Amino acid sequence: MRDIKIAGTSKQRAPRSDNKLMAQRKPTTEKTKKLDINPVTGFPRGSIEDKIRQIGMQIPEEAWEGLPDDWAENFHHYLHGTPRR
């Protein structure tokens, strides 16, 4: 056992058994990795990519046309006013 000092007191904690944790985990196989793909976005349902694509699809096409062509390269300029690259 290891001694742990908390606010001037000494407590003992049992050693962590990694074997118990490993025994509880189920092995990942091809059958358990089956993904449910969203046909509209093309990403697995519930993934961050799926959520971002869904939000992007709600924005009208006219709003995308109003963004600068060099937005990705000069986003610091548009957000913070730094000189363009």
trRosetta pair geometry for C-beta under 8 A, 3 or more apart (Angstrom, degrees):
i j d omega theta_ij theta_ji phi_ij phi_ji
1 12 4.6 35 152 -176 135 111
1 13 6.5 161 -162 70 91 37
1 14 6.0 -52 -108 -104 96 39
1 15 6.6 -128 -98 -33 44 78
2 12 7.1 153 75 -150 38 65
2 13 5.8 -22 62 57 88 90
2 15 7.0 101 -12 -84 96 73
3 10 5.4 -19 -166 -165 108 106
3 11 7.5 137 -158 71 57 34
3 12 6.1 -40 -100 -95 55 70
4 10 7.3 141 72 -157 41 54
4 11 5.1 -30 67 67 95 85
4 12 7.3 152 17 -103 84 20
4 13 5.5 36 -11 -9 128 115
5 8 7.2 17 -177 -99 99 8
5 9 6.9 161 -153 78 59 39
5 10 5.5 -28 -97 -96 73 67
5 11 7.9 157 -94 20 24 70
6 9 5.6 -23 68 60 75 93
6 11 6.2 -2 14 8 113 116
17 20 4.4 58 107 2 114 109
17 21 7.2 157 102 -8 67 84
18 21 5.5 -56 -154 40 45 113
18 22 6.0 43 151 -20 74 107
19 22 5.8 -56 -144 39 31 109
19 23 6.2 33 156 -23 65 108
20 23 5.8 -56 -148 34 29 111
20 24 6.7 27 155 -20 63 107
21 24 6.0 -59 -154 32 32 110
21 25 7.0 34 152 -25 64 103
22 25 5.9 -51 -154 24 37 113
26 32 7.3 162 121 -100 121 165
28 32 5.6 -124 -145 78 58 125
28 33 6.3 67 179 -59 100 101
29 32 5.2 90 50 12 72 98
29 33 7.1 -140 96 -7 37 95
30 33 5.7 -62 -145 38 32 112
30 34 7.8 64 154 -54 59 75
31 34 6.5 -20 -173 -26 37 108
35 44 4.4 -74 -172 -110 122 115
36 44 6.5 89 66 -155 54 75
36 45 4.8 -31 99 20 103 118
37 42 6.9 -12 -178 -160 110 32
37 43 7.1 -174 -146 109 75 14
37 44 5.9 -60 -97 -94 56 49
37 45 7.2 163 -146 -24 9 79
38 41 4.6 24 94 38 124 97
38 42 7.0 -46 79 4 78 18
38 43 6.0 0 38 64 107 61
38 44 7.2 86 -4 165 85 10
38 45 4.8 120 -55 -79 95 76
38 50 5.3 111 9 -135 143 120
39 42 7.6 28 -160 -72 25 50
40 54 7.8 68 101 -95 125 81
40 57 7.5 7 152 -86 117 173
41 49 7.4 154 150 128 128 83
41 50 5.1 131 84 -133 155 68
41 53 4.0 117 -142 101 118 143
41 54 6.2 -59 -68 -55 136 73
41 57 7.5 -115 -89 -29 91 137
42 53 7.6 -140 43 -159 81 172
43 47 5.3 -115 153 61 113 125
43 49 4.2 -157 -135 102 158 111
43 50 4.1 -151 89 -68 116 77
43 53 6.2 152 9 9 129 142
44 47 4.5 80 72 -23 92 125
44 49 7.7 76 40 57 73 109
44 50 6.3 -103 80 -40 45 128
45 50 5.9 138 -127 -149 28 171
46 50 6.3 35 31 58 19 143
46 51 7.7 16 -161 -46 25 99
47 50 4.6 101 55 2 77 102
47 51 7.2 -146 95 -3 43 85
48 51 5.7 -54 -148 38 35 111
48 52 6.3 34 154 -18 67 106
49 52 5.8 -55 -146 38 30 109
49 53 6.2 29 156 -18 65 109
50 53 5.9 -57 -147 38 27 110
50 54 6.4 30 154 -21 63 107
51 54 5.7 -53 -148 34 30 113
51 55 6.6 29 154 -17 64 104
52 55 5.8 -55 -151 36 32 110
52 56 6.2 32 152 -18 66 109
53 56 5.6 -55 -145 40 32 114
53 57 6.3 35 155 -24 65 105
54 57 5.8 -54 -148 32 30 112
54 58 7.0 33 152 -24 60 102
55 58 5.9 -55 -161 25 35 113
55 59 7.5 37 147 -24 63 98
56 59 5.9 -49 -161 20 41 112
59 63 5.0 -101 175 71 100 137
59 64 6.5 109 120 -49 118 91
60 63 5.1 103 66 -2 77 101
60 64 7.8 -145 103 -2 47 85
61 64 5.8 -54 -157 34 42 112
61 65 6.6 43 148 -23 69 105
62 65 5.6 -54 -151 32 36 115
62 66 6.9 39 152 -24 64 103
63 66 5.9 -54 -157 27 35 114
63 67 7.7 44 148 -31 60 93
64 67 6.1 -43 -165 10 42 114
67 71 5.2 -17 166 -51 110 148
68 71 4.9 140 70 -59 85 80
68 74 7.4 -51 106 66 142 114
68 78 6.7 -160 21 -79 136 138
70 73 4.8 -57 -173 51 86 111
70 74 4.8 38 128 13 106 113
70 84 7.5 49 117 -153 145 118
71 74 6.9 -84 -129 59 17 75
71 75 5.9 48 172 -80 63 83
71 78 6.6 -19 -131 1 72 157
72 75 6.5 -10 -138 -37 19 108
73 85 6.0 -116 158 55 99 125
74 77 4.2 -20 172 25 101 123
74 78 6.3 97 119 -17 86 93
74 84 4.9 -11 -126 -134 136 84
74 85 5.9 -154 -89 20 85 89
75 78 5.6 -58 -147 43 40 107
75 79 5.8 27 158 -11 74 112
76 79 6.1 -62 -136 47 27 101
76 80 5.4 -32 -175 36 68 112
76 82 4.7 -19 135 41 107 127
77 80 7.4 -66 -105 58 11 70
77 81 6.8 28 -161 -138 48 14
77 82 5.5 -97 -87 67 56 68
77 83 6.8 -46 -101 130 105 14
77 84 4.8 18 -83 -84 158 68
77 85 7.8 -132 -33 -7 123 71
